[in-house]
Amino acid sequence: MRTSMLLSAGDRKIARWSFCLAFLIQIAATFSIVSREGTQYFYFENEQSRIAWSLATGHGFSSPWPNTPLLATAQQAPLYPWLLAAIFRIFGAYSSASVWATAIMNAALSGLTSAWIYRTGVKHFDRATGLLATALWLSIALSTRFREAILSAFLVTLLLFLLPESDREPIPLSRWLALGGLAGAAMLCNTTMAAIFVPSLGCLWLRERRAGRNASLQLAIALAACGLIVLPWTARNYQQFHRLIPIRDNLGLELWVGNHEGVTYICDYGYNFPADNAAEYNQLGEIRFFDDRGKVAGEFIRSHPRRFLRLSLQRVFYFWSAPAENIPAMMPLWASLSLLSAAGAVLAFWRRGLSALPHALILLLFPLVYYVTHPLAIYRHPIEPVILLTGSFGLVSALRCVVPVWSDRFEQSSTPAAHSTNR
């Protein structure tokens, strides 16, 4: 029996080289920024670093902004601040050594993401798609920030690789458990990842059902594994705030940032944003402050539906066209890549059916919350591996239609069908 999880020696070599290149690119980018801006650049206006400092100095998961009391917070998902706190404890809070330790961690994550993009491209599409998507990932690896987005991107890429490319054989229970556990970890990294992992598990259940296999128990076990990982953090939030907060409590604030009087474009942080003026946040406390901001946003949306629609459409355009570093000249390229990605996702679904549905659902569902709140280029980073893979598949498919000899440049084993399991 031959399994699609196995790559050729050449494929494994390419994956290793892509890891090394992405790692070195990230380190070089960090060195360049440190040379120009200094190490404190990475800590400026970074709530996750602030919480990590609070953890490392014995004050618990608290105080996401300067000039705020050292009281419990649920403003951020906990996984990445925990990792930064561990680095701060070993190398010192806000130190240069911690910058480089974090840079090495992020570079390793970027390298692993690069390797898994190639492996996923070969498994789910073909070798040409994997190569092109990997090259595109290396071209954007210069974007260096100390936030959770790079960890989220790796987790999404790992999810894609774990998804089966055909329905010829049932999914083993161990895979369901792995996906459930991965979903829980991803949600503790970025709450919006629920829009990726939960529908993907649903797609697997539907795929099994259409193949004549009942996977309801397996789905329940996967969801239970996810819930067990998230549960301790939810219990902590309930103990601290006496309210059910599964992971984060800041939706009201994020909604307000993009929807209140005076907003003229995709968002306006305003004078009362806690990072700039913490007075009202300190007076009301986190829960009341976020609730009040959510009420203001809700009233604005109800009173100005057309304006809300216009702002949302602007946010849609920004999400799919803004490059990682907000370079205006790059916007046409990013917009073109986004269109190719949409076309590639539709084509993959047309050719492969339910096996390709998770790719389309990720592109469709993940951005929804940012359309109604506010987008930044870094918010798109977790799904950039999916954008690059489906966009590359769309471009490669178009090239094969125009230049048929293109397909002859790659081995016959470059399609998912050739890699699928055979008995």
C-alpha positions, 0 to 999 in steps of 0.5 A: 500500500502506498500512502500520499503522506510520503514524498519523494526524496526530491520533494523532501530535499526541496522542503528542507531547502525551503525551510532553510531559505525562509529561516535565513530570510526572516533572520536577515529581515530582523537584522535589517530592522534592528540595524535601522530601528533598534530592538525596541521597534518590535515591542512598540504598541504590541499587546502580546509583548506587554502581556508577556512582560506581565507574565514574566514579572509575576503579575499574571495574564494582565495589562495589555497596554501601558498605563493600565493596572495589573489586572486580569485581561482576556484581550488577547488569546493566550498561546503566543503571549505564553511563548513570549513570556517563556522567552522573557523569563529566560532572556530578560523582559524587553531585552535585545536577547529576547528579540533575537530569541523570538526572531529565531522562533519566528524564523523557524515557524516561517521555515516550517510553514514554507516546507509545509506549503510545498508538501501540501501543494504536492499532496493536494494539487501538483508539484508546480503549484507547490513550487510556485506557492513556496517561492511566493511565500519566500518572497513575503518572508521579509515581513517580520513582526512579533505577533501570533500571525506567523504561528497561526499561518503555520497551524493553518498550513499543518491543517491543510496537510493533514486533510486527506486529498481523496475519499478512497479510505476512511480517516483514522481516529488518530487523525481526527484526534490530531485535527481536534487538538490542533483546532484547540491550539489554533483557537488559543492562538487566534480566536478567528481560527475557529472559522477555519478549523470547525468548518474543516472538521465539518467538511471531513464529516460530510466527505465521510458521509458521502463515501458511505461511512458514518463518522459522527463519533469521530467528529464528536471526539475531535470536537471534544479534544478541541473543547478540552484544550480550550476549556481551562482557559475558558474556566480561567476567564469565568473565574476572573470575570464571572462571565462566559468568555471562551477565549477573548472579550474584545469584540466590542472594542474591535467593532467600535474601532471600525464603526463609530462617528468620525470613521472615514475609512476602514478604521479609526482608533480614536483618542479613547483607544486604551493604547493612547488614552487609558483613562476610561479603560482604567475607570470602567474596567475591561469588561464594562469598557469593551461592552460600552464600545460594543454598544456605541458600535451597534448604535452606529451600525443601526443608525447608519446602515448605508455608511456601514455597508460602504465601510464594510466594502472598503474593508473587503477591498483592503483585506484582499489588496493591501500588501503585508507592508502597505506598499501602495505599488504592491496593491495591484499585485496583491489584488491579482493574487487574490483573484487568482486565489478565488479562481483556483479555489473554485477550480479545485472544488470543481475538479476535486469536490468535497476534498477541496472544499476546506480551501474555499471555506477558509477564504470565504469564512475567515475574513468575515469578522474583519469585514465588519470590524477592521482589517490590517494586513497582518490579520490576513497573514494566517490564511496567506498560505491558502491564498498562495496555494490556491492562487498558484494552482489557478495560475498553473492551471491557466498556464497549462491551458495556454502552454500545454507543454508546461505539464511535461516539465514535471513528473507524472506523479505531480498530481494528487491522483498519482499520490493517492493511496492505492490498494 
